[in-house]
């Protein structure tokens, strides 16, 4: 993989094609707390979640203290931070968040694109494992309860089945540390030609038989080949954290959009979250911007998802 940030990768990638899964239809495990109807929910029901944003939405030109204060003033309760190998920088982040009165909810692992767990090269895999170990220790220091992990990348040199088995093997090696630190490894679906349906993702996670492996669901990532509300009901109680972004499809193009400006049916998404009893955090993953923009994003989350319009 070229050296791109995760967000740049999402922007520049083409959508993963449908098809190719393990084929074991009888392996799809039923997920608890799912539903097929939202008829029992009042339009005024409040979704009890914590509202947050990815730290990349805050200008890197600002100090950590100012960034966290801006997030709090814009109406956010939590922030998702990035893997930080430098111990001094990690401690600075911890102190800045505490000073601003905002919680670091989770860590976005940063090693899995350039160094995927699914690689056939042991040196690449070890770099990926080091990145996850650092992320797990960051989470412990910051009082977070989850690390986001993109588990595998399918490409010309990595068949789908190998991506599945190799990544699971490495994640199982991380489980003792995750359990010791009490940090969930949250698996995200993304444009990596892997976990292309909610059934596959549910099966992949359930095969660990561990409470320390759950799902990080991204509402925007599935729009090209699915419906967020379907994924939510299928994954059900496996969902531990959520990313929010929107997506706009044109006749011959597609692009990311601000929440509510794309093709996602947010009423259906909200109803699905209510159906499965989701009560974790919802973290915006959008472009960076000033306080006016961030306050608008915060209001959109309130309107579209939390309170419901």
C-alpha positions, -999 to +999 in steps of 0.1 A: +000+000+000+012+035-007+017+059+022-017+075+024-038+084+054-068+063+060-091+090+048-071+096+016-074+059+009-111+060+013-114+090-010-092+075-038-103+038-036-128+023-060-156+005-045-150-032-037-168-056-060-195-079-047-189-116-045-162-139-032-169-151+003-162-182+022-193-199+010-202-216+043-238-204+044-245-225+075-217-207+094-236-174+096-244-172+133-276-155+145-269-122+162-287-112+193-309-081+197-319-078+160-352-069+146-369-065+112-394-038+121-392-004+136-430+000+140-427+000+178-406+031+181-419+066+185-405+093+162-397+113+194-376+085+210-341+096+218-311+075+207-290+073+238-255+077+224-224+098+229-216+122+201-180+125+189-156+132+161-123+119+147-094+141+158-085+147+121-116+169+119-097+194+141-069+215+126-035+200+132-021+236+133-037+239+168-023+225+200-040+194+214-055+215+242-070+239+217-083+211+195-100+193+224-115+226+236-128+233+201-145+199+200-161+204+234-173+239+225-188+226+192-210+202+212-190+169+211-185+147+241-158+124+228-129+123+204-113+094+185-075+098+185-049+082+163-021+057+172+007+077+189+040+058+193+057+087+209+051+084+247+055+121+254+030+130+227+006+103+241+009+118+276+003+153+261-029+141+245-041+126+277-035+158+297-050+180+270-082+160+269-085+160+307-080+197+308-106+203+281-131+180+298-135+157+268-131+120+267-108+101+243-133+074+233-112+052+211-081+048+190-079+045+153-051+021+145-028+036+118-006+006+108-031-016+090-030+000+056+007+000+049+012-032+069-019-053+068-023-084+090-032-103+060+002-100+043+022-131+035+054-112+045+062-119+083+080-086+085+050-067+073+027-085+097+050-078+127+049-041+119+011-043+119+011-062+152+034-036+167+010-009+156-019-027+172+000-032+205+009+005+205-028+013+198-040-009+227-016+007+251-026+042+239-062+032+246-053+021+281-034+053+288-062+075+275-090+057+292-105+045+259-123+012+256-117+003+219-092+002+191-104+004+155-089-023+133-092-028+095-083-065+097-072-074+062-067-061+027-075-083-003-054-077-034-038-095-063-013-112-039-037-119-011-067-141-019-099-136+001-096-169+020-060-161+030-070-126+042-096-142+064-074-169+080-042-149+083-059-119+099-079-140+123-047-158+134-029-125+142-059-111+160-061-142+182-025-135+192-036-100+203-065-112+224-046-119+256-033-083+256-067-069+247-082-088+276-055-078+300-060-041+292-098-044+289-098-029+254-121-041+226-106-047+191-133-032+169-133-046+133-143-020+107-157-027+072-142-005+046-132-004+009-105-031+013-124-058-008-130-077+025-161-083+046-183-072+018-216-081+034-230-079+070-234-117+070-197-121+064-187-095+090-210-111+116-195-145+109-159-132+109-164-116+144-184-145+159-157-170+150-134-154+176-159-164+204-145-135+224-161-104+239-129-085+231-136-086+193-166-066+182-177-045+152-169-009+143-197+000+119-193+028+094-226+040+079-210+056+049-187+028+039-215+004+028-236+027+007-222+016-026-230-020-021-256-021+007-279-003+031-267+009+065-299-001+082-296-037+069-260-039+083-271-026+117-299-051+121-277-080+109-247-071+132-270-062+161-253-064+194-219-070+178-217-032+170-195-016+196-187+018+179-200+037+150-186+061+124-208+086+107-204+100+072-226+104+042-222+095+005-236+109-027-239+089-058-242+106-092-249+091-127-212+086-134-196+096-101-197+095-064-184+116-035-185+120+003-211+144+016-219+162+048-244+143+070-279+146+055-266+158+021-260+123+007-280+092-001-282+076+034-318+073+048-310+086+082-345+079+095-341+042+086-306+042+102-319+057+134-348+033+136-323+004+131-301+016+159-332+019+181-343-016+171-309-032+182-306-011+213-274+006+203-261+029+231-224+035+223-207+064+206-214+079+172-182+095+158-183+118+128-155+111+102-157+141+079-136+169+065-118+192+090-133+227+095-137+257+118-160+261+148-190+271+127-187+240+106-182+217+135-212+231+153-232+225+122-220+188+121-230+185+158-265+199+151-269+175+121-261+145+143-287+157+168-313+162+142-307+132+120-298+106+146-301+114+182-334+133+186-348+125+151-365+150+129 
